Amino acid sequence: MSGISILRLKQVNEATKLIVDDRYPKTLLVNDTIKRTIDNGRLLRSVLLSDKNSLYCH
């Protein structure tokens, strides 16, 4: 019975390492990419709505 418990703990440990070392960092990168994409869209909208004369400062 204790052998099965040790095996299960090993599996849980490996799954936790996979989440912490692989999947969570990827999630952070995706969330950052999404945020930057939304920000870029807002900036583009602002440029398109801005006064065209104010774009050219001589």
C-alpha positions as CSV (number, residue, x, y, z in Angstrom):
1,M,0.0,0.0,0.0
2,S,2.8,2.5,0.8
3,G,4.4,1.7,-2.6
4,I,1.2,2.8,-4.4
5,S,1.1,6.0,-2.2
6,I,4.7,6.8,-3.1
7,L,4.0,6.2,-6.8
8,R,1.0,8.5,-6.7
9,L,3.0,11.3,-4.9
10,K,5.7,11.0,-7.6
11,Q,3.0,11.4,-10.3
12,V,1.5,14.5,-8.5
13,N,5.0,15.9,-8.2
14,E,5.7,15.5,-11.9
15,A,2.4,17.0,-12.9
16,T,3.1,20.0,-10.6
17,K,6.6,20.5,-12.1
18,L,5.0,20.4,-15.6
19,I,2.5,23.1,-14.6
20,V,5.1,25.3,-12.8
21,D,8.0,25.0,-15.3
22,D,6.1,24.7,-18.6
23,R,2.5,25.7,-18.7
24,Y,2.3,28.6,-16.3
25,P,5.1,30.6,-18.1
26,K,3.4,30.0,-21.4
27,T,0.1,31.3,-19.9
28,L,1.9,34.5,-18.8
29,L,3.3,35.0,-22.3
30,V,-0.1,34.6,-23.9
31,N,-1.7,37.0,-21.5
32,D,1.0,39.6,-22.2
33,T,0.6,39.1,-25.9
34,I,-3.2,39.6,-25.6
35,K,-2.8,42.8,-23.6
36,R,-0.3,44.2,-26.1
37,T,-2.6,43.4,-29.0
38,I,-5.5,45.2,-27.3
39,D,-3.2,48.2,-26.6
40,N,-2.0,48.2,-30.2
41,G,-5.6,48.3,-31.4
42,R,-6.4,51.2,-29.1
43,L,-3.3,53.1,-30.4
44,L,-4.3,52.5,-34.0
45,R,-7.8,53.7,-33.3
46,S,-6.5,56.8,-31.7
47,V,-4.3,57.5,-34.7
48,L,-7.1,57.0,-37.1
49,L,-9.4,59.3,-35.2
50,S,-6.9,62.0,-34.6
51,D,-6.8,65.3,-36.5
52,K,-4.7,64.7,-39.6
53,N,-3.2,68.2,-39.4
54,S,-1.8,67.4,-35.9
55,L,0.2,64.4,-37.4
56,Y,2.4,66.7,-39.4
57,C,4.3,69.1,-37.2
58,H,6.6,71.4,-39.2
